[in-house]
Amino acid sequence: MEEKRNEVERASKKIAIAASMLLFSSHRLPGVRGWELRRRLGKDYLKIIDALNNKLNSIGLRVKIMFDQPSGEHPAQDDFDKARFFITLSEPLTVADIVAAGWSIEDVAILAAVLSYIFTKGGKATEKELMELLEVKFPRWKVEAAIERFIRKGYLTRIEDNMIKVGWRTLAEVDEKELLKAITDITPSQPKEDNKENI
């Protein structure tokens, strides 16, 4: 009985360590690599992460795993060791939640438009293309400021030749398929031609 209690205490301590590593990361990017978790928690660190996930679920959070380049449909241990683990929301925020968190509707619209365009262009687009896309609806200065802000926050990344691609935060927080589906759903359908038989 004493041995079982000690085992439960050890497991609880490891779950607390895993939570603190993921929540209070000292890296520029959030979370930690799998090898860091393995070094601190032991070779069964994925079981500890599963247990932490069960606890986080009750408060609307989860551990997300971002793989660099998984070796196949079923990631190998080496893939997990190289992957980044971090805590995120288990369900997407509503627009009301996003606005309450300090985002303006315009910023949400600009980011959604930019990401949708980049996703449909194979993962990157020129800054010029993005400006031309958005200048139809927003002043140039607002678009430039928004793009710079999204780069600082990690939603976008500027690469060579003024190309923009999605950043780590987009990969972590945005579901590409859901975003494109939402954009498609709000695109107005073409009006049907009037029936002119009775004219």
N, C-alpha and C positions, 0 to 999 in steps of 0.2 A: 504493500500500500504506500509506504514511504517512498519507494523507488518510483512508483507511478506519479506521485505528487511532484517529485523532483523533476521528472521528465516533462510534465505539464508546465512547471515553472520555467524550465530551460527553453521550451518552445515559445512561451509567452514573452520571455526576454528577447529571444531572437526576432519575434514579430515586431516588438517595440524598436529594436535596433534597425530592422529593415524600414520601418515607417520613418524613423528619424533620418536615415540615410537618404530616403526619397524626398522627404519634405524639406530638409535643411541642407540641400546640396551646396557645395562650395564652388561648383563649376560655373562657367559662363552659361552653359545650357542647363536646363533642369534635369533632375534625375541623375542616375549613375549607370555605369556599364555593368553588365552581368558579371564580368570577372571581378569587379570590386565587391559585389554582393557575395560571390563565391568565396573570396578571400576572407571576408568578415563573418559570413554565416555558415560556411562549410559547403560541401559538394551538393547537399540537398537543398540549396537555397531556393530552387523553384517551388518546392513544397511549402517553404516559409512564405513565399510570395503569394501562393494560392490561399494560404490561411489568412494573410493580410488582406487579400482581395475580399474574402468572405466578411471580414470585419468592416471594411470600407464601404461595401455594398449597402449597408444599412443607412449610411449617411449620404448616399448618392455619389460616391467616388469609386474609382477603380484604378488598378495599376495597368498602365498601357505599356506595351513592349514594341519598340520601333527597331526593326532589323535593318542593318546596313544593306546586305544583299543575301537574303536567305538562300540556302543551297538547294532548295526544292520546296515541294508542297508541305512537307513535314520538316520544320527546322531541326537541325542537329544541335548537340550540346555546344559545339563551337559557335554556332549562330547565336545561341542565347548568351554565351559569354561575351560576344562582341556587341550585342544589342544594347540599346539604351532603355532603361526602365524608369518610369516616372508616374506620378499620380495626376489623374485628370478626372473630369466629370464623367459619370457613367451615362448620362443622357444629355443631348444637346440643349443649349439654352434657347428660350423663346426670345423673340425680338424685344419684348417688354423687359426680360431679364438682362439682355445685352445693354439696353438703354439705361436701365437702373445701375449697371456697372460702369457707366460713364461714357459709353459710346454714343455718337450722334447717329441718327438714321442715315444721314448722308455718308458718313464713314462706312457704315455697314453696307450701304448700296455700292460704294466705290470698291470696297474690298471684294464683295461678291462678284461684281462685274469683272474686276481684274483677274481673280482666281478662275472664274468660269472661262474667260478668254484664254488664259494660260493653259488650263487643262485641255481645252479643245485644240490648242496649237502644239500639243505633244510635250508640255512641261516647261516651255519658255517662250518669251516673246520680247520684241524690242521695246524699249521705253517709248519710242516714237509711236509705235502701234497703239500702245496703251493710252498715250496722250490723245491721239486722234479718236480713239473709241470713246473716251470720257468727256472730251471737250464739247461734245454735242450737248451734254446735259449740265456740265459744271464749269465754272471759270478755271482757266489754266492754273492759276496760282493755287487753287484749292486742290486740284488733282496732284500737282507737284508736291505740295505739303503732305498730302495723304500718303502718297507713295513712299516718301522719305520716312514718314512715321511708321508705316508698315514694315519697312526695311529694318528700322531700329528695333521694333518689337518682335522681329523674327518671322513675320508672316510672308515676307518676300526677301529675296536675295539678289543683289546686283552682281552679275558676272561680266566677263570680258565683252567688249564691243557694245556696251550699254544694253545688254540683254538682262531681262528680269526673269527669275524662276521662282517657284514656290520655296518658302523657307521651312525650317524645322518645325516652327509652330503650326504652320498650315498642315503639315504632315501629321502632327500630333492631334490637332483639334478639329480639323475639317474633314468631313466625309465627302470625297470627290463625287461619288455617284449620287449621293443625296443632294448635294449642291446643284449639280447639273440637272437633276430631276426637278428640283424646285424652280430653277430658272426656266426650264421647258414648260412647267405647269402654269407659270404666270405670263408666258408669251401669248399675246392675243391671237386667237384663230382668225383666219381670213373670213370676212363676211361673205355669206352666200349671195349669189346673184338673185335679184328679185324675180319672182315668177311673173312673166309678162303675158301669160296666156289670156288674161282677162282684159288687157288693154285694147 
